[in-house]
Amino acid sequence: MIFAARFAGKVMVVTGAAQGIGAGVATRAAAEGASVVLVDRADFVTEVEEAIVAAGGKAVSVQCDLETYEGAAQAMTTAVSAFGRIDILVNNVGGAIRMRPYAQFEPAQIDAEIRRSLMPTLYCCHAVLPVMLGQGSGTIVNLSSNATRGIRRVPYSAAKGGINGLTQALAMEYAEAGIRVVATAPGGTSAPPRRVARNPLGDDAQEQAWMAEAVAQVTSSAFMKRYGTLEEQIAPILFLASDEASYVTGSVLPVAGGDIG
Ligand SMILES: NC(=O)c1ccc[n+]([C@@H]2O[C@H](COP(=O)([O-])OP(=O)(O)OC[C@H]3O[C@@H](n4cnc5c(N)ncnc54)[C@H](O)[C@@H]3O)[C@@H](O)[C@H]2O)c1
């Protein structure tokens, strides 16, 4: 079967849609026919919405903090108010805030990594379930990472291991309700400078050195010995989100040049 406009008539919620992989997923899905709901706590998420609408697509944006359950609930309520249903949820919010050996993490910094890279996805999966169960269908694509086997960011690695467990268990629990749950595990990805930094406090010289060690490990662990591009991350996410992947669930697809995380 050939899918010409893979997302025609579909409603897709993308979290962390103001920049990076999330903005790219939303923009391309809209170009392929999706009505997209762009969720981010950065106010410039409206610029992605404006660009999609200017190109003839359908989009709304919602500004909220997905580290709170209220934020996740607000995102889903906004999507249903705007477009009446949610066919696809892409849980993209996440990212290591700090790079350092585990012994150097302060307890509050460990908590912050889990709040950033696990809780938004846990909350959004829970908040979307009543909608998808009511429809009898839905697809959830989570963003994991090759960092599940990597250095200098153990709390983030643990959060992404949590994403893998969530993906598999949720898929098992809800497959017969018509809901697919899948994930990609990106490797190092080249992107323009971030408008919202992962660590708003900035990195000192020691932290930059630890970051360089992580980058060297990520690059050498990839068979291809290079970072991927944004496009190389976006395409597999959209494949898994589409009906082309209708018999795929509970899978975490490494997208890391041969590194399996
Ligand atoms: N970029 C990479 O090299 C890479 C590698 C492996 C995995 N990943 C994963 O891919 C995903 C996207 O990565 P990226 O580099 O494109 O992200 P990014 O850091 O460039 O952007 C993240 C977006 O999420 C938003 N955000 C963060 N916390 C939020 C919150 N609590 N509520 C609402 N919005 C929030 C930010 O404002 C930002 O727009 C993440 O889950 C990341 O862990 C990325």
The ligand as a MOL file (V3000), in Angstrom:
LIG
                    3D

  0  0  0     0  0            999 V3000
M  V30 BEGIN CTAB
M  V30 COUNTS 44 48 0 0 0
M  V30 BEGIN ATOM
M  V30 1 N 19.7480 16.2340 19.8900 0
M  V30 2 C 20.3720 15.1130 20.1750 0
M  V30 3 O 21.5810 14.9540 19.9070 0
M  V30 4 C 19.6090 13.9840 20.8440 0
M  V30 5 C 20.2440 12.7340 21.0320 0
M  V30 6 C 19.5390 11.7010 21.6540 0
M  V30 7 C 18.2350 11.9140 22.0760 0
M  V30 8 N 17.6490 13.1410 21.8800 0 CHG=1
M  V30 9 C 16.2960 13.3260 22.3850 0
M  V30 10 O 15.4900 13.9160 21.3730 0
M  V30 11 C 14.5630 14.8200 21.9660 0
M  V30 12 C 14.6810 16.2080 21.3060 0
M  V30 13 O 16.0050 16.6590 21.4220 0
M  V30 14 P 16.4370 18.1010 20.8820 0
M  V30 15 O 17.9240 18.1450 20.9870 0
M  V30 16 O 15.7860 18.3570 19.5690 0 CHG=-1
M  V30 17 O 15.7780 19.0230 22.0090 0
M  V30 18 P 16.0520 20.5870 22.3670 0
M  V30 19 O 16.7290 20.6230 23.6990 0
M  V30 20 O 16.7130 21.2840 21.2260 0
M  V30 21 O 14.5620 21.1390 22.4780 0
M  V30 22 C 13.7150 20.6960 23.4870 0
M  V30 23 C 12.4440 21.5310 23.4560 0
M  V30 24 O 11.6220 21.0950 24.5370 0
M  V30 25 C 11.1500 22.2220 25.2540 0
M  V30 26 N 10.9400 21.8440 26.6520 0
M  V30 27 C 11.8850 21.4320 27.5350 0
M  V30 28 N 11.3230 21.1840 28.7230 0
M  V30 29 C 9.9880 21.4240 28.5770 0
M  V30 30 C 8.8790 21.3440 29.4530 0
M  V30 31 N 9.0270 20.9800 30.7360 0
M  V30 32 N 7.6570 21.6630 29.0000 0
M  V30 33 C 7.4860 22.0550 27.7060 0
M  V30 34 N 8.4990 22.1590 26.8300 0
M  V30 35 C 9.7390 21.8470 27.2590 0
M  V30 36 C 12.2240 23.2790 25.0870 0
M  V30 37 O 11.7060 24.5940 25.3030 0
M  V30 38 C 12.6910 23.0360 23.6490 0
M  V30 39 O 11.9250 23.7600 22.7200 0
M  V30 40 C 14.8430 14.8130 23.4710 0
M  V30 41 O 13.9610 13.9300 24.1300 0
M  V30 42 C 16.2660 14.3070 23.5500 0
M  V30 43 O 16.5320 13.6680 24.7820 0
M  V30 44 C 18.3010 14.1580 21.2700 0
M  V30 END ATOM
M  V30 BEGIN BOND
M  V30 1 1 1 2
M  V30 2 2 2 3
M  V30 3 1 2 4
M  V30 4 1 4 5
M  V30 5 2 4 44
M  V30 6 2 5 6
M  V30 7 1 6 7
M  V30 8 2 7 8
M  V30 9 1 8 9
M  V30 10 1 8 44
M  V30 11 1 9 10
M  V30 12 1 9 42
M  V30 13 1 10 11
M  V30 14 1 11 12
M  V30 15 1 11 40
M  V30 16 1 12 13
M  V30 17 1 13 14
M  V30 18 2 14 15
M  V30 19 1 14 16
M  V30 20 1 14 17
M  V30 21 1 17 18
M  V30 22 2 18 19
M  V30 23 1 18 20
M  V30 24 1 18 21
M  V30 25 1 21 22
M  V30 26 1 22 23
M  V30 27 1 23 24
M  V30 28 1 23 38
M  V30 29 1 24 25
M  V30 30 1 25 26
M  V30 31 1 25 36
M  V30 32 1 26 27
M  V30 33 1 26 35
M  V30 34 2 27 28
M  V30 35 1 28 29
M  V30 36 1 29 30
M  V30 37 2 29 35
M  V30 38 1 30 31
M  V30 39 2 30 32
M  V30 40 1 32 33
M  V30 41 2 33 34
M  V30 42 1 34 35
M  V30 43 1 36 37
M  V30 44 1 36 38
M  V30 45 1 38 39
M  V30 46 1 40 41
M  V30 47 1 40 42
M  V30 48 1 42 43
M  V30 END BOND
M  V30 END CTAB
M  END
